[in-house]
């Protein structure tokens, strides 16, 4: 019996050792393959925004050092403002990579070269993109483009890949995007791109405002808070005389669970159509305020936006406006001030304009107080954005 048990143990040990060796061999070979082999496809084209390109976000940071859209992976090289990236695994230490991006209607052909310092490491590479800024400015409807990329590593071709991107309308403002399926990145600062104090039409509007004689000149903060308020009212009055009307159009054609956007009319679009929603009116009015050296504030609550302004240079006091109320009255229904005499009964155009201006301030101030905690909390769908010099160093007006 004892001999039989010894034979059984010997047989088990005989098969156990080769099995252990085989398992170790598989683990070692698998480890070597994982560390040496690149992606099955050689490389892939990727981006942070689910295959969407936003002209407004590209144009607004083109001349600044701002990095609003941050790479999801810390292991990257190149300029993330390029938006389009390539993922590839380095073969050895200091691998040399050459990336060629073919021409499209929105950017020229470009060739970029990089050195990947770490061996057998997955890198996200942002090649140079030579944007056609004029084409981006003039894109007023979402348009698909095919982006073709060729990659070479250590003089070995990895082939060509093609991916279709959607170039969004210039009127689409990127509100935020999601990475990793759960982390939301707020990019509401891009609303500042639609505040355009440099638009050539502003001089015409300021001239019209001065012609009303509500104020004799625009002095910014070189006066009392009451003088500041009169300057703001003069801007309100001239927009009412241009018969601006409320228009609720704000949706975009974008359907994504990765990126979120809001349709915003540019300064020129708003003037041409004489239509504004809460966002359009806020950025339009903020543009005029910036032009006369009064610092504006864009205030956002869930589903709504209104504009604020400081009444003093030290920013001790704020007032707010509900710009959608600009179109609440038609001034043509009231007497022009210069034609009113003692025999006429009723309100003048300027009187009605002032009434709506004051009611707008009351309404917006009440909304601010009701939502003040959320507005300053940094929570989703809330925003308190001062269009200050600091913001302007990061986000430039996009123009058109």
Helices and strands as residue ranges (DSSP letters): H 2-36, E 44-46, E 52-53, H 55-60, E 76-78, G 80-82, E 85-89, E 95-101, E 107-108, E 110-116, E 122-126, E 130-131, H 133-137, E 143-153, E 156-167, E 172-179, E 183-186, G 188-194, H 201-211, H 225-241, E 245-246, E 259-263, H 267-273, E 275-276, H 278-291, E 296-301, E 304-310, E 318-321, G 323-328, G 331-333, G 337-339, H 349-375, E 383-386, H 389-394
